Amino acid sequence: MTTPAIALKEVEVRYGDVIAARDINLAIPPGELHVLLGRSGSGKTTLLRALAGFERVYAGQIDLHGDTVDTRGRYLPPERRRVGLVFQDYALFPHLSVAGNVGFGMTSPDPAEVARWLERVGLAGYGGRPPSALSGGEQQRVALARALASSPRLMLFDEPFSNLDPALRSRLRLQTRELLRQEQITAVFVTHDAAEALTLGDRLSVMHSSRLLQSGTARQIYQTPRTREVALSVGAALFLEGSRRDANTADSPLGPLPLHPDSADRGATLMLRPEQLVPHAPNAAPSGCLGLGEARVVRSLYLGHQVSLELEIHGVTLEASVAPHEAPSSSSTHLALRGQALLMA
C-alpha cells in the first residue's frame, strides 16, 4: 500500500477553549490535488496552518510522507517540513526583483534555475522587474514559482486566486493545476469558491462548523452529498420531503420519483439540482425524462448563459436553471425531471 503524502488522524486544533477543527481524519495520496472547501469559520484554514506547522494539534496526529510531524510529544517546525506556501496576498518581497523573489527559497540560488521556473509560469524575461511593476496575476505566478523553486514535498494554497478578476482567476487556476500535475507535487488548496473547488481538485473535502463532513471527487460531492450542508457547498439544491417506496423509487409531493442508487437506505429528504428540471410543451417531455405535470412560472430571470426560473407545481415551489432557448415564454409550462432524486439520511 502506498504511504499517503498527508495523513490526518483524529486531529483537533484549538484556540484557547475554542475548537477550530475536530475529529479530522483524512488521507491524501502522493500527487493528489486536494481542496478544502467551506465557509469562513469552517476550520479549513486552521487545517492548512496545522499542515504548515503554524498551529499545533491539541489532539491527534499529522503525518507527512510517513513521518509524524505533529502529535503529543513530537513537533516538526515549518522550516523542516519542506512545504511550499502560496497566499492570497502573494507575500512578495518589494525590495527584491522578480528573480530575487523566486531565488529566495532556494538553498543555493541558481540564475539558470530561476529563469527555468519563470519560464514554467509564463514569465520568461521578467526576472529584473520589481514586483510593483507586475499585475495581480503576474505577482501570483511569481509567488507560485518561488514556492516551487524550493523543491517542496507539499504545496499549500490559501485562497490564492480570490483577489483576481473572474476571467484571470479561471485561467490561472487551470494553469496552476496543469503545472502541479506536471511536477507531480501533492497540493492542498483552501477555498470558499465552489467552482474553484470543483475544477481544481482531484478530490475535495467539505468543512462545516470545524468538522470534515465528506470527502470525494467533484462528481461524488455534487451528485451524492450526504448532508444539506455538503449539497449547498457546491451549488444550488432543492430539498423535498420524501421517503423510499422500494429499491428504485421514492414517494414525494411531485409524485413517484426515480431514486439514485447511492441514496440512503432510510431518510425523509430528497435532493434535486435545479438543472434537473426541464420545461417542455404539453405531451412533449424530452426522451429519458419523467413528466411531472403542469407548472406555473412565478419568476423568470435572464442571466445571459442561463435563465433562473421559480416554478410552482403540485403546491411546491421549485427553482430551475435552464438554457435561454429552453425557458418558457408564457406563465405556465409543463415540467419534467432529468435523472434521479437522491434520498438523504
N, C-alpha and C positions, 0 to 999 in steps of 0.2 A: 504494500500500500504506500502511495506517495505521501511524504510528510507535508502537511499543509504549510503554506507560506505564512499564514496567520491562523492562530487558534486562540479563541477566547473561551474560557471555561468558567462558568458561573461568576462572571465578572460583575463587581459592584463598585461604583465610584461615588464618593460623597464630597459635598462641600459643607463642612460642619455637620449639622444634623439633616441637611437636605440630600436626599438620594437622587443623584443626577442620572445614573444608569444602574439598572438592577437585573440580576439573573440573566446576563447576556452570554449566550452560547452560540458560537459561530466559527466555522472552519472555511478558510478561503484557500483554494489550491494555487500552486505557483502559476504565474502568468495570467491570472484572472483579473479582470477589471470589475470591481465591486462597488456598488453605490449604496450609501446610507441615506435614505430618503425620509424626511419628516419635517414637521413644522418647527418653528422656533420653540426651544424649550423641550424638545422631544428626547434629547440625550445624544443626538448624532455627533455633534461637535465635541462633546465630552469624550465619546469613544475614540474619536480621531486623535484628540490630545493625549489620551491614555496610550494609544498605539505609538505616538511620537515620543512619549516619555515625559510630557509636560504635566501630566496628572498621574498620581499614584493610585493603584487599585486599593480599595478598602477591603475587598474580599475577592477570592477567585484568582485566576492566573492568566497571563498573556504570554504566548509563545510565538516567536518569530523564527521561521525556518527550523523548528525543532528545539530552539534554545529558549529557555524561560527567561524573559526579560523583566517581568514584574509579578511578584506574589509576596505573600508574607515572608520576610526574611531574605528576599532577593530582589534587587532592583538594578537594572542597567540604565545609565543615564542616556539622554537623547543622542549625544555626540558619539556614542559607541553602538548605536543601533543601525547605522547605515541606512537612514531613512531620508528621502528627498521630500521637501515640502514646497507646495505652491499655494500661496494665499490669495484671498480676494483682492487685496490692495497691492499685489505684486512684490512689495518689500524690496525694491531695488535700491542700491546704494547710489545716491545722487552724485557723489564726488568721484565715482568710478565711471569709466567708459563702459559701453556695452560689453566689450571684450573683457574688461576688468571684472565686471559682474559675473560673467559666465565662468571665468577662471577662478573666481573666489573660492569655490568649493573644492577645487582640485588640490590634491596633496602637493603636486609639482606642476603648476600651470604650464601648459604647452601651447604656444600660439597656433600650431597646426591643429591640435585637438580642439581648441576653442573655435577656430574657423570651421572645423568639421561640424560642430554642434550648431553653430549659427546657420550653416547651410542646411542642416537637417530640419531646422524650424523655419526655413524660408527667409532668413535674414543675412544671407551672404553679402559681405561688403559693409555691414552696419557696425563693425567692431569698434571703430573710432568715434562713434557718435555718443553724446551724453544721453542718459535715459529721458531727460526732459524734452528731447527732440523727437521722441517716438510717440506714436498713437497708443491708445489703450491696448489694442490688440497686439501691437508690436512689443509693448512692455511685458505683456503676459507671456509672449513667446520667449522673450529673454529670460523671464523667471523660470520657464519650463526648461530651457537649455541649461541654465545654471544648476537646477536640481538634478538633471540627468547627467551632467558632466561629472558629478561627484561619484558616479558608479554606485547608485543606491541599490539595495536589495528590495526596497519597497518605496513606492511613491504615495504620498498623501496629498489630497487636494481639498482645500476648504473653500467651497463656493467660488471656484476660480474664475467663472465666466459671468458672474452676476452683474458686474459693472459695465458690461459691453452691450452695445445695441443688439437687437434680436438677430439680424442677419449675420453679423460678425460672430455673435455667440454660437449660432448654429454651425457656422463654417469652422470655427476654431475648435469646438469640442470634437468634431469629426476628425480634424487633422490630429488632434491630441490622441484620440483613440487609435488612429492608424499608427502613429509613431510609437506608442506604448506597445502595440501588438508586434511591431517590427523588432523592438528591443526586447520583447518577451519579459517585460517587467510587471510584477504584481502591483496593482494600484487600488487605492480606496478613495472614492470621491464622496464628499458631503454636499448635499443639495436639498433645497425645498421645492425644486422645479421638476414636475412630473415628466415633462417632455425630455428634459436633460437626463433624468434617471432612466427612462425607457430606451433612449438612444445610446447612452454611454456604456451601460453596464452589461457584462455577460450575465451577471445576476445582480439583484438588488435586495436590500433588507429594509423593511419599513419600520421606523421607530415611532412610538407614540407613548407619551407620559412615562418616559425613562425606560420603556421596555421595547424589546425587539419582538414585533408581532408576527412577522412572516418573512421568510427568505425564499427566493426563487428566481426563475428567469422573468423577463419582462412579460412574456406571454402568460406565464403562470400567475403572476401577481395581478395582471389586468383581467384575465378571464376567470380565475378561480380564487379570488380573495377569501380569506377565512372570516373576516370581520368587516363591519361597515367602515371602520377607520382605514383599513387596508384598501378597500374598494375606492374610497373617496380620495385617497392619497395619490392615485394615478389617473384620476379623471372623474367626470360626472357619472353618477349611477342612480338608478331608480330602484326603490325598495317597495315591495308589496307584501301584504300578509299572504301566507300560503302554507301548504302542508303537502307532504308526499302522499299521493294516491297509490302508486305502485312503483315498480323499479324504474320506469321511464317517464312518469307523468306526475305533475303537481296540480293541485286544485288552487285556484286564485280568483280574485274578483273579475279577472278578464276571461275566466273560463279555464278549462284544462290546458296546461302548458307543457311542452316537452322539457324534460329535465336534463341538465348537463350531467355526464357520467361521473364527474368528480364532486357532485353535490353531497352535502352531509346526509347521513342516514336519517337523522331527525332534525327538525328545525321548524321555525314559524315565519321565516323571512325569505322572500325570493328577490334575487337581484337581476336586473337587466341593465344594459348600457343604452344610452339614447340612440345610438346609431343602429340598434337592432329593430327599431320601429320604422316601418316603411309605409308611407301614404300610397294609396292606389285608387284607381277608379272602381266603381261597383263591379263585382264579379270578375275582377282582373288582378287578383293577388299574384305577385311575382312567383315564379316557379321555386319550389322549395321553402316557401314561407307559409306560415299559418295565419289564416284570416281571423281577425279579432272582432270585426264589426264596424259600424259607422261611428265616427268620432266628430266632435265639434272643435273647430280651430279657435282657441281662446286668444292666442297671440302668435304672430309670425314676425320674426326679427331677422332681417337680411344682414349677414356678416361677411359678404363677399364670397369666400370659398364655400360657405355653408349657410343654411338657414336654420335658426333655432325656433322650434315650434313648442307651444304649450297646447296640449290636447286634452279633451275630456271625453272619456269613454267608459260606459258602464258605471258611472258615478265616481270614477277615479281620474285624477289629474296626472298627466304624464308629460315629460319633456322628451322631445325627439330632436335629432340632429340629422339633417338631410342635405344632399347636394341641391343647389338652386333649381335645377331642372326637375327635381322630384317634389318640390314644395307645392302644396295645393294652392289653387288660385281662388278658391271660394271659402266660405265659412264652415264648410263641412267636407269631410273626406272619409274614405274607408282606410282602415289600418290593418297592417299585417305584422307578424313577428318573424324576424330573420334569426335563425339559430335557436338556442335553448336558454332557459332560465336556470339560474344557479340557486339551489336551496342552501341557505346558510344556517349553521347551528346557532 
